[in-house]
Amino acid sequence: MTINLFQTPEYSAIMEEHLSKHLSYLFDKDQEFAIVCEVKHITFTPELPSDIYETFKDTVLFVLSGYTYQSAKVEDGIFSFEAGFGSDNFGSTVSMPLLAIKQLFVGDTPVLINHAEISSQVLSKKASTQNSMEALLSNPENKKFLKKK
């Protein structure tokens, strides 16, 4: 029986670390970049209007430059950034597990391709992080604890 080496937990852990290190390197060098990611693993806060969301295919390209790049961060295996969408520049925070990033580009050059799939363990970690934040922000008094930019 052949094992698909790119779908093992060990490979996923290697790729997640690899993505994290690549992103850290680009941030350290103040280098803007683009990512291609799987839409099914992306969370938009607030949710995008359906007329915008429905324009996305299975994967979407995000170019991180300017304010979007400045707002980008990696925390606990989650990559997030703020972006504006549509003609009205609808603002939303985009969050995804690192393994949802399938390609990383600098300019027109692909610098990383991710063949690993997201495990159910990663998805449950993402859900618990979201639920914790939602619970915290459900009390308006807690908004004062958010980091000001």
N, CA, C and O atoms as a DFTB+ gen file, in Angstrom:
596 C
 N C O
     1  1       0.844      -1.180       0.000
     2  2       0.000       0.000       0.000
     3  2       0.894       1.251       0.000
     4  3       1.819       1.352       0.806
     5  1       0.621       2.187      -0.891
     6  2       1.404       3.406      -1.002
     7  2       0.811       4.492      -0.107
     8  3      -0.398       4.724      -0.100
     9  1       1.683       5.142       0.639
    10  2       1.255       6.248       1.498
    11  2       1.499       7.545       0.739
    12  3       2.574       7.748       0.174
    13  1       0.504       8.416       0.728
    14  2       0.702       9.729       0.116
    15  2       1.470      10.586       1.116
    16  3       0.904      11.082       2.090
    17  1       2.752      10.751       0.865
    18  2       3.631      11.450       1.809
    19  2       3.215      12.891       2.069
    20  3       3.536      13.442       3.121
    21  1       2.506      13.509       1.129
    22  2       2.122      14.907       1.288
    23  2       0.839      15.078       2.101
    24  3       0.414      16.205       2.356
    25  1       0.223      13.976       2.506
    26  2      -1.018      14.056       3.274
    27  2      -0.857      13.498       4.687
    28  3      -1.850      13.204       5.353
    29  1       0.369      13.353       5.142
    30  2       0.612      12.849       6.496
    31  2       0.666      14.012       7.482
    32  3       0.988      15.137       7.099
    33  1       0.355      13.746       8.743
    34  2       0.473      14.809       9.762
    35  2       1.891      15.366       9.868
    36  3       2.077      16.556      10.123
    37  1       2.888      14.506       9.671
    38  2       4.277      14.961       9.755
    39  2       4.583      15.982       8.659
    40  3       5.201      17.014       8.920
    41  1       4.148      15.689       7.436
    42  2       4.400      16.613       6.332
    43  2       3.635      17.921       6.545
    44  3       4.159      19.002       6.274
    45  1       2.406      17.821       7.026
    46  2       1.618      19.033       7.294
    47  2       2.319      19.923       8.316
    48  3       2.339      21.146       8.171
    49  1       2.895      19.306       9.352
    50  2       3.614      20.085      10.369
    51  2       4.845      20.761       9.767
    52  3       5.131      21.918      10.075
    53  1       5.571      20.047       8.914
    54  2       6.738      20.624       8.242
    55  2       6.313      21.806       7.375
    56  3       6.936      22.868       7.409
    57  1       5.242      21.612       6.596
    58  2       4.797      22.665       5.686
    59  2       4.270      23.879       6.462
    60  3       4.503      25.017       6.054
    61  1       3.571      23.650       7.562
    62  2       3.079      24.771       8.360
    63  2       4.244      25.599       8.902
    64  3       4.203      26.829       8.880
    65  1       5.272      24.921       9.385
    66  2       6.461      25.625       9.874
    67  2       7.163      26.364       8.725
    68  3       7.628      27.491       8.891
    69  1       7.229      25.716       7.574
    70  2       7.852      26.316       6.390
    71  2       7.113      27.594       5.972
    72  3       7.739      28.613       5.681
    73  1       5.786      27.529       5.945
    74  2       4.977      28.714       5.621
    75  2       5.221      29.827       6.635
    76  3       5.414      30.984       6.262
    77  1       5.212      29.473       7.905
    78  2       5.418      30.460       8.962
    79  2       6.778      31.142       8.820
    80  3       6.883      32.360       8.965
    81  1       7.815      30.357       8.539
    82  2       9.160      30.923       8.393
    83  2       9.266      31.796       7.146
    84  3       9.904      32.848       7.181
    85  1       8.648      31.372       6.048
    86  2       8.652      32.193       4.834
    87  2       7.980      33.541       5.095
    88  3       8.510      34.590       4.727
    89  1       6.823      33.503       5.725
    90  2       6.096      34.745       6.007
    91  2       6.897      35.636       6.946
    92  3       6.978      36.845       6.730
    93  1       7.486      35.059       7.980
    94  2       8.314      35.841       8.916
    95  2       9.483      36.492       8.184
    96  3       9.808      37.653       8.430
    97  1      10.106      35.742       7.290
    98  2      11.225      36.280       6.521
    99  2      10.774      37.467       5.670
   100  3      11.441      38.501       5.632
   101  1       9.633      37.310       4.986
   102  2       9.129      38.404       4.151
   103  2       8.770      39.624       4.992
   104  3       9.029      40.756       4.585
   105  1       8.170      39.400       6.172
   106  2       7.856      40.521       7.067
   107  2       9.146      41.201       7.548
   108  3       9.230      42.429       7.579
   109  1      10.148      40.397       7.920
   110  2      11.424      40.957       8.379
   111  2      12.096      41.810       7.310
   112  3      12.759      42.799       7.622
   113  1      11.924      41.424       6.051
   114  2      12.536      42.149       4.938
   115  2      11.609      43.218       4.373
   116  3      11.931      43.859       3.372
   117  1      10.455      43.410       5.016
   118  2       9.458      44.390       4.585
   119  2       9.105      44.204       3.104
   120  3       9.022      45.167       2.341
   121  1       8.901      42.940       2.724
   122  2       8.626      42.577       1.335
   123  2       7.143      42.242       1.149
   124  3       6.629      41.305       1.761
   125  1       6.467      43.012       0.304
   126  2       5.074      42.716      -0.010
   127  2       5.012      41.441      -0.840
   128  3       5.986      41.082      -1.502
   129  1       3.869      40.752      -0.809
   130  2       3.746      39.460      -1.481
   131  2       2.284      39.178      -1.794
   132  3       1.392      39.949      -1.442
   133  1       2.062      38.056      -2.462
   134  2       0.711      37.615      -2.784
   135  2       0.566      36.152      -2.381
   136  3       1.536      35.395      -2.360
   137  1      -0.666      35.774      -2.063
   138  2      -0.945      34.379      -1.712
   139  2      -2.146      33.883      -2.507
   140  3      -3.051      34.644      -2.848
   141  1      -2.128      32.605      -2.785
   142  2      -3.287      31.911      -3.343
   143  2      -3.752      30.967      -2.248
   144  3      -2.958      30.187      -1.722
   145  1      -5.031      31.031      -1.899
   146  2      -5.527      30.193      -0.818
   147  2      -6.892      29.596      -1.126
   148  3      -7.603      30.042      -2.027
   149  1      -7.236      28.576      -0.353
   150  2      -8.509      27.889      -0.502
   151  2      -9.601      28.678       0.218
   152  3      -9.510      28.920       1.422
   153  1     -10.611      29.068      -0.510
   154  2     -11.683      29.897       0.035
   155  2     -12.446      29.173       1.145
   156  3     -12.885      29.808       2.104
   157  1     -12.608      27.868       1.028
   158  2     -13.407      27.136       2.017
   159  2     -12.823      27.210       3.429
   160  3     -13.528      26.926       4.397
   161  1     -11.553      27.586       3.565
   162  2     -10.925      27.669       4.887
   163  2     -10.744      29.107       5.373
   164  3     -10.150      29.336       6.427
   165  1     -11.249      30.066       4.615
   166  2     -11.095      31.477       4.971
   167  2     -12.297      31.946       5.770
   168  3     -13.437      31.586       5.477
   169  1     -12.022      32.761       6.789
   170  2     -13.072      33.408       7.568
   171  2     -12.965      34.907       7.320
   172  3     -11.877      35.480       7.389
   173  1     -14.099      35.536       7.032
   174  2     -14.165      36.987       6.836
   175  2     -14.944      37.580       8.005
   176  3     -16.066      37.160       8.288
   177  1     -14.339      38.568       8.690
   178  2     -14.996      39.204       9.829
   179  2     -14.963      40.708       9.637
   180  3     -13.882      41.295       9.684
   181  1     -16.111      41.366       9.421
   182  2     -17.443      40.777       9.259
   183  2     -17.537      40.015       7.940
   184  3     -16.711      40.178       7.042
   185  1     -18.586      39.166       7.852
   186  2     -18.803      38.387       6.640
   187  2     -18.959      39.306       5.436
   188  3     -19.525      40.396       5.527
   189  1     -18.446      38.840       4.322
   190  2     -18.589      39.615       3.088
   191  2     -20.032      39.550       2.587
   192  3     -20.708      38.538       2.774
   193  1     -20.502      40.615       1.955
   194  2     -21.818      40.546       1.308
   195  2     -21.800      39.414       0.271
   196  3     -20.778      39.167      -0.367
   197  1     -22.929      38.737       0.112
   198  2     -22.982      37.569      -0.768
   199  2     -22.602      37.907      -2.212
   200  3     -22.010      37.075      -2.900
   201  1     -22.936      39.124      -2.686
   202  2     -22.592      39.465      -4.074
   203  2     -21.077      39.532      -4.290
   204  3     -20.607      39.329      -5.409
   205  1     -20.321      39.809      -3.247
   206  2     -18.858      39.804      -3.347
   207  2     -18.336      38.381      -3.157
   208  3     -17.520      37.908      -3.948
   209  1     -18.804      37.698      -2.111
   210  2     -18.311      36.354      -1.797
   211  2     -18.550      35.387      -2.954
   212  3     -17.712      34.529      -3.230
   213  1     -19.668      35.521      -3.618
   214  2     -20.014      34.599      -4.702
   215  2     -19.129      34.768      -5.938
   216  3     -19.158      33.921      -6.830
   217  1     -18.352      35.835      -6.006
   218  2     -17.424      36.003      -7.135
   219  2     -16.168      35.147      -6.964
   220  3     -15.428      34.950      -7.928
   221  1     -15.912      34.633      -5.748
   222  2     -14.735      33.808      -5.497
   223  2     -14.934      32.401      -6.040
   224  3     -16.035      31.854      -5.973
   225  1     -13.870      31.817      -6.578
   226  2     -13.847      30.417      -7.000
   227  2     -13.330      29.593      -5.815
   228  3     -13.358      30.069      -4.680
   229  1     -12.861      28.373      -6.062
   230  2     -12.326      27.527      -4.992
   231  2     -11.067      28.108      -4.369
   232  3     -10.821      27.944      -3.174
   233  1     -10.271      28.789      -5.192
   234  2      -9.075      29.458      -4.678
   235  2      -9.148      30.932      -5.055
   236  3      -9.796      31.313      -6.029
   237  1      -8.475      31.740      -4.268
   238  2      -8.488      33.182      -4.496
   239  2      -7.077      33.730      -4.295
   240  3      -6.322      33.243      -3.454
   241  1      -6.739      34.742      -5.074
   242  2      -5.443      35.411      -4.974
   243  2      -5.624      36.697      -4.180
   244  3      -6.493      37.512      -4.491
   245  1      -4.799      36.872      -3.157
   246  2      -4.767      38.120      -2.395
   247  2      -3.381      38.732      -2.575
   248  3      -2.371      38.069      -2.340
   249  1      -3.335      39.985      -2.986
   250  2      -2.079      40.715      -3.078
   251  2      -1.972      41.556      -1.821
   252  3      -2.802      42.432      -1.576
   253  1      -0.951      41.288      -1.028
   254  2      -0.768      42.010       0.226
   255  2       0.213      43.149       0.006
   256  3       1.423      42.945      -0.085
   257  1      -0.338      44.355      -0.077
   258  2       0.475      45.551      -0.241
   259  2      -0.200      46.687       0.517
   260  3      -1.372      46.596       0.883
   261  1       0.548      47.746       0.746
   262  2      -0.010      48.904       1.441
   263  2      -0.570      48.547       2.808
   264  3       0.058      47.823       3.581
   265  1      -1.766      49.066       3.097
   266  2      -2.378      48.836       4.410
   267  2      -2.647      47.347       4.652
   268  3      -2.488      46.863       5.772
   269  1      -3.050      46.627       3.615
   270  2      -3.321      45.194       3.776
   271  2      -2.065      44.477       4.256
   272  3      -2.132      43.644       5.159
   273  1      -0.932      44.793       3.662
   274  2       0.341      44.195       4.087
   275  2       0.667      44.605       5.529
   276  3       1.065      43.773       6.345
   277  1       0.494      45.880       5.827
   278  2       0.823      46.381       7.174
   279  2      -0.024      45.717       8.256
   280  3       0.431      45.569       9.390
   281  1      -1.246      45.318       7.922
   282  2      -2.135      44.701       8.912
   283  2      -1.924      43.196       9.038
   284  3      -2.489      42.577       9.940
   285  1      -1.130      42.592       8.163
   286  2      -0.960      41.136       8.140
   287  2      -0.156      40.652       9.336
   288  3       0.764      41.320       9.806
   289  1      -0.536      39.458       9.818
   290  2       0.183      38.853      10.941
   291  2      -0.079      37.357      10.975
   292  3      -1.039      36.862      10.385
   293  1       0.794      36.649      11.676
   294  2       0.640      35.221      11.928
   295  2       0.605      35.040      13.436
   296  3       1.519      35.458      14.147
   297  1      -0.463      34.411      13.916
   298  2      -0.583      34.121      15.348
   299  2      -1.209      32.749      15.518
   300  3      -2.285      32.473      14.987
   301  1      -0.517      31.884      16.272
   302  2      -1.033      30.553      16.587
   303  2      -1.468      29.775      15.352
   304  3      -2.514      29.127      15.359
   305  1      -0.666      29.838      14.293
   306  2      -0.958      29.084      13.088
   307  2      -2.049      29.670      12.211
   308  3      -2.493      29.031      11.257
   309  1      -2.484      30.884      12.527
   310  2      -3.524      31.567      11.749
   311  2      -2.906      32.804      11.093
   312  3      -2.274      33.620      11.763
   313  1      -3.093      32.933       9.793
   314  2      -2.645      34.095       9.051
   315  2      -3.844      35.010       8.857
   316  3      -4.915      34.558       8.451
   317  1      -3.668      36.294       9.147
   318  2      -4.793      37.228       8.998
   319  2      -4.308      38.580       8.506
   320  3      -3.146      38.951       8.671
   321  1      -5.241      39.306       7.892
   322  2      -4.975      40.657       7.408
   323  2      -6.304      41.347       7.154
   324  3      -7.346      40.702       7.037
   325  1      -6.248      42.666       7.072
   326  2      -7.440      43.457       6.782
   327  2      -7.413      43.851       5.316
   328  3      -6.359      44.166       4.764
   329  1      -8.600      43.831       4.682
   330  2      -8.666      44.178       3.264
   331  2     -10.022      44.792       2.948
   332  3     -10.991      44.619       3.687
   333  1     -10.068      45.511       1.838
   334  2     -11.311      46.081       1.340
   335  2     -11.741      45.328       0.092
   336  3     -10.907      44.952      -0.732
   337  1     -13.048      45.107      -0.047
   338  2     -13.571      44.301      -1.142
   339  2     -14.670      45.050      -1.891
   340  3     -15.444      45.806      -1.304
   341  1     -14.716      44.820      -3.189
   342  2     -15.775      45.376      -4.018
   343  2     -15.585      46.863      -4.283
   344  3     -14.635      47.487      -3.810
   345  1     -16.519      47.409      -5.055
   346  2     -16.424      48.817      -5.446
   347  2     -16.586      49.765      -4.259
   348  3     -16.104      50.897      -4.298
   349  1     -17.261      49.307      -3.209
   350  2     -17.438      50.130      -2.008
   351  2     -16.324      49.934      -0.992
   352  3     -16.359      50.526       0.087
   353  1     -15.315      49.092      -1.330
   354  2     -14.191      48.834      -0.447
   355  2     -14.665      48.337       0.926
   356  3     -14.231      48.838       1.963
   357  1     -15.561      47.343       0.912
   358  2     -16.115      46.759       2.132
   359  2     -14.986      46.167       2.960
   360  3     -14.293      45.256       2.505
   361  1     -14.796      46.675       4.169
   362  2     -13.692      46.243       5.024
   363  2     -13.980      44.962       5.771
   364  3     -15.066      44.792       6.325
   365  1     -13.008      44.052       5.790
   366  2     -13.154      42.787       6.502
   367  2     -11.771      42.271       6.884
   368  3     -10.786      42.504       6.182
   369  1     -11.720      41.570       8.007
   370  2     -10.495      40.883       8.397
   371  2     -10.561      39.476       7.822
   372  3     -11.535      38.751       8.025
   373  1      -9.515      39.104       7.105
   374  2      -9.417      37.805       6.456
   375  2      -8.526      36.931       7.333
   376  3      -7.402      37.316       7.654
   377  1      -9.023      35.749       7.723
   378  2      -8.251      34.838       8.573
   379  2      -8.294      33.435       7.989
   380  3      -9.309      33.002       7.443
   381  1      -7.169      32.730       8.116
   382  2      -7.108      31.357       7.613
   383  2      -5.984      30.603       8.301
   384  3      -5.000      31.209       8.726
   385  1      -6.117      29.286       8.417
   386  2      -4.976      28.492       8.885
   387  2      -3.845      28.614       7.862
   388  3      -4.103      28.752       6.667
   389  1      -2.618      28.565       8.318
   390  2      -1.482      28.690       7.403
   391  2      -1.567      27.690       6.251
   392  3      -1.216      28.022       5.119
   393  1      -2.028      26.474       6.527
   394  2      -2.070      25.458       5.482
   395  2      -3.110      25.741       4.412
   396  3      -3.135      25.048       3.394
   397  1      -3.975      26.742       4.606
   398  2      -4.918      27.139       3.550
   399  2      -4.191      27.892       2.442
   400  3      -4.709      28.026       1.333
   401  1      -2.980      28.386       2.746
   402  2      -2.168      29.075       1.740
   403  2      -1.545      28.012       0.844
   404  3      -0.747      27.194       1.302
   405  1      -1.911      28.028      -0.430
   406  2      -1.429      27.014      -1.369
   407  2      -0.233      27.487      -2.184
   408  3       0.581      26.674      -2.623
   409  1      -0.122      28.804      -2.390
   410  2       1.025      29.356      -3.114
   411  2       1.372      30.710      -2.527
   412  3       0.509      31.435      -2.033
   413  1       2.642      31.034      -2.591
   414  2       3.156      32.313      -2.109
   415  2       4.017      32.896      -3.226
   416  3       4.901      32.224      -3.757
   417  1       3.748      34.153      -3.576
   418  2       4.451      34.830      -4.666
   419  2       5.116      36.104      -4.164
   420  3       4.586      36.797      -3.296
   421  1       6.271      36.398      -4.718
   422  2       6.890      37.712      -4.590
   423  2       6.970      38.245      -6.007
   424  3       7.697      37.710      -6.844
   425  1       6.219      39.301      -6.267
   426  2       6.074      39.763      -7.647
   427  2       5.392      38.675      -8.461
   428  3       4.352      38.152      -8.062
   429  1       5.971      38.341      -9.589
   430  2       5.422      37.278     -10.431
   431  2       6.078      35.919     -10.171
   432  3       5.781      34.940     -10.855
   433  1       6.966      35.867      -9.185
   434  2       7.737      34.653      -8.941
   435  2       7.126      33.824      -7.814
   436  3       6.999      34.310      -6.690
   437  1       6.746      32.575      -8.103
   438  2       6.272      31.701      -7.022
   439  2       7.460      31.285      -6.160
   440  3       8.456      30.774      -6.672
   441  1       7.350      31.505      -4.856
   442  2       8.453      31.158      -3.960
   443  2       8.113      29.988      -3.048
   444  3       8.990      29.455      -2.369
   445  1       6.849      29.586      -3.029
   446  2       6.453      28.459      -2.196
   447  2       5.179      27.851      -2.766
   448  3       4.256      28.567      -3.154
   449  1       5.140      26.528      -2.812
   450  2       3.931      25.792      -3.184
   451  2       3.660      24.788      -2.081
   452  3       4.554      24.038      -1.690
   453  1       2.447      24.767      -1.580
   454  2       2.048      23.910      -0.471
   455  2       1.144      22.784      -0.984
   456  3       0.065      23.038      -1.518
   457  1       1.595      21.548      -0.817
   458  2       0.808      20.390      -1.229
   459  2       0.060      19.746      -0.070
   460  3      -0.725      18.823      -0.286
   461  1       0.286      20.214       1.157
   462  2      -0.352      19.617       2.336
   463  2      -1.820      20.012       2.400
   464  3      -2.212      21.092       1.957
   465  1      -2.611      19.125       2.955
   466  2      -4.033      19.389       3.187
   467  2      -4.234      19.768       4.648
   468  3      -3.428      19.417       5.510
   469  1      -5.301      20.478       4.911
   470  2      -5.624      20.880       6.279
   471  2      -6.312      19.722       6.988
   472  3      -7.301      19.180       6.494
   473  1      -5.784      19.349       8.142
   474  2      -6.358      18.241       8.908
   475  2      -7.533      18.728       9.740
   476  3      -7.708      19.930       9.941
   477  1      -8.323      17.801      10.214
   478  2      -9.460      18.149      11.067
   479  2      -8.985      18.764      12.379
   480  3      -9.705      19.560      12.982
   481  1      -7.777      18.404      12.832
   482  2      -7.207      18.990      14.046
   483  2      -6.971      20.489      13.865
   484  3      -7.256      21.281      14.763
   485  1      -6.452      20.868      12.706
   486  2      -6.217      22.290      12.412
   487  2      -7.548      23.032      12.350
   488  3      -7.672      24.141      12.870
   489  1      -8.536      22.422      11.717
   490  2      -9.844      23.063      11.598
   491  2     -10.505      23.259      12.960
   492  3     -11.135      24.291      13.192
   493  1     -10.373      22.284      13.867
   494  2     -10.979      22.440      15.190
   495  2     -10.246      23.510      15.991
   496  3     -10.865      24.209      16.793
   497  1      -8.926      23.651      15.785
   498  2      -8.148      24.718      16.433
   499  2      -8.635      26.079      15.948
   500  3      -8.779      27.009      16.741
   501  1      -8.889      26.196      14.649
   502  2      -9.382      27.441      14.065
   503  2     -10.758      27.783      14.646
   504  3     -11.022      28.930      15.005
   505  1     -11.631      26.773      14.733
   506  2     -12.977      27.007      15.252
   507  2     -12.938      27.440      16.714
   508  3     -13.694      28.328      17.109
   509  1     -12.070      26.829      17.526
   510  2     -12.020      27.215      18.933
   511  2     -11.465      28.627      19.094
   512  3     -11.899      29.357      19.985
   513  1     -10.511      29.025      18.249
   514  2      -9.984      30.387      18.290
   515  2     -11.072      31.384      17.938
   516  3     -11.209      32.413      18.599
   517  1     -11.849      31.089      16.899
   518  2     -12.932      31.981      16.493
   519  2     -13.985      32.082      17.591
   520  3     -14.447      33.179      17.903
   521  1     -14.370      30.947      18.181
   522  2     -15.394      30.956      19.213
   523  2     -14.941      31.747      20.438
   524  3     -15.745      32.441      21.059
   525  1     -13.669      31.647      20.784
   526  2     -13.139      32.408      21.913
   527  2     -13.220      33.898      21.647
   528  3     -13.632      34.662      22.519
   529  1     -12.830      34.321      20.449
   530  2     -12.868      35.738      20.093
   531  2     -14.301      36.238      20.040
   532  3     -14.592      37.338      20.508
   533  1     -15.198      35.442      19.475
   534  2     -16.601      35.845      19.412
   535  2     -17.178      36.012      20.815
   536  3     -17.930      36.951      21.077
   537  1     -16.823      35.099      21.711
   538  2     -17.311      35.195      23.085
   539  2     -16.767      36.449      23.759
   540  3     -17.498      37.155      24.455
   541  1     -15.488      36.720      23.550
   542  2     -14.875      37.910      24.136
   543  2     -15.535      39.188      23.618
   544  3     -15.846      40.091      24.395
   545  1     -15.747      39.258      22.303
   546  2     -16.283      40.476      21.707
   547  2     -17.796      40.610      21.847
   548  3     -18.351      41.664      21.537
   549  1     -18.472      39.557      22.310
   550  2     -19.921      39.659      22.494
   551  2     -20.269      40.646      23.608
   552  3     -21.383      41.168      23.651
   553  1     -19.321      40.899      24.504
   554  2     -19.509      41.895      25.551
   555  2     -18.881      43.201      25.062
   556  3     -17.663      43.266      24.899
   557  1     -19.686      44.241      24.825
   558  2     -19.146      45.507      24.302
   559  2     -18.045      46.109      25.173
   560  3     -17.187      46.831      24.664
   561  1     -18.055      45.827      26.462
   562  2     -17.027      46.354      27.358
   563  2     -15.638      45.808      27.014
   564  3     -14.631      46.456      27.297
   565  1     -15.580      44.614      26.403
   566  2     -14.292      43.992      26.092
   567  2     -13.616      44.597      24.873
   568  3     -12.433      44.347      24.644
   569  1     -14.332      45.382      24.091
   570  2     -13.732      45.976      22.897
   571  2     -12.573      46.905      23.257
   572  3     -11.693      47.142      22.429
   573  1     -12.562      47.431      24.483
   574  2     -11.472      48.313      24.898
   575  2     -10.133      47.567      24.999
   576  3      -9.073      48.192      25.036
   577  1     -10.188      46.207      25.043
   578  2      -8.961      45.421      25.142
   579  2      -8.325      45.142      23.786
   580  3      -7.217      44.608      23.724
   581  1      -9.006      45.492      22.702
   582  2      -8.458      45.282      21.370
   583  2      -7.286      46.224      21.130
   584  3      -7.310      47.379      21.555
   585  1      -6.270      45.728      20.452
   586  2      -5.091      46.530      20.150
   587  2      -5.475      47.622      19.146
   588  3      -6.072      47.333      18.109
   589  1      -5.140      48.840      19.449
   590  2      -5.368      49.978      18.552
   591  2      -4.229      50.043      17.559
   592  3      -3.074      49.811      17.917
   593  1      -4.548      50.362      16.293
   594  2      -3.489      50.470      15.261
   595  2      -3.196      51.906      14.977
   596  3      -2.342      52.209      14.145
